[in-house]
Amino acid sequence: MNHKIVIRPETPADAAAISDVTVAAFATLEISQHTEQFVIEALRAAGALTLSLVAELDGRVVGHIAFSPVGMQDGTPDWFGLGPVSVLPELQRQGIGKALIFEGLARLQELGAKGCCLVGHPEYYRQFGFENPQGLAHEGVPPEVFFVRSFDGHVPQGMASFHEAFMTSGPAA
């Protein structure tokens, strides 16, 4: 890729482009319920989009990553969930998603986060320091696709609970 990718916080004007990128990125994924764009909208509406970054190429939004608070059964504070992360299909496998994840994790740490968790592809997220945790789970999620990355060495125990927006199945009423 010859053009420079700019990663920046989302603005209100980016909402439609973020939705379009998210729909396109997940359109052919068989494991997707195709509700990711609605999850982002619900997180935004609930004020639970702690960190939302876009990747811009030549002034056009081509990628997006969201981080939102995660509740821990043992009461450990300041943990966040990564996801969804999206890149336009024609620009995937060119480092945009990686750049969004690395930048997002760095900014999350600057905000004082203690750690981050996600549900994702087992081979992909290890490169960012994510591991399958011992003693921490997410209900209904197979352990091999649930990952954490602790920023302070402590991994919470029990169950992790993502924001209720992740249960969204359609557009806000």
C-alpha positions, 0 to 999 in steps of 0.5 A: 500500500503506497498511501498513508493510513491515518488512525484517529478517534471517530467523529459524529460525521463518521457514524455512517461510514463506520456502519458501512465498513462494518457491514462490508467487513462482516458480510461474508463471515459465516460465524457472524450474525451480521449485527456488528454495525448495530452493536456499535450503534447501541454502544454509542447510544448507551455512551459505552463506546469508550474508545472508537478509532477509524482508519482513514485512507485518502480521506475515506474511512476504511477501518474501525475498532471499538472498545467498551467496558467489560464487567468482571465477576470478581469486581476487577475494574477498568477492563475493556472489550475489543470489538468489533474491528472492521476493515473494508474487504478489498483492503484486508490483509494489508496491516490496517486491522493490525494498526487499529488494534495496536493503536487502540491497545496503546490508547486504552492503556493511556486511559488507565485500562487494566486489561482487554478481552475479546472473542476472536480467531485463535491464531490471529489475536496471539500476535497482540499479546492476547492469551486464553485465560485460566479462571476467566470465561465468558458465558456461552463462548468456547474457551479457545476463542476467548482471549485476554491481555492484562496490562498490569499482570492481573487476570480477573477470575470468574465470568466476564460480561460484555456490555448489553449492546452486544445482545443487539440484533437490529437497528435501534428503535 
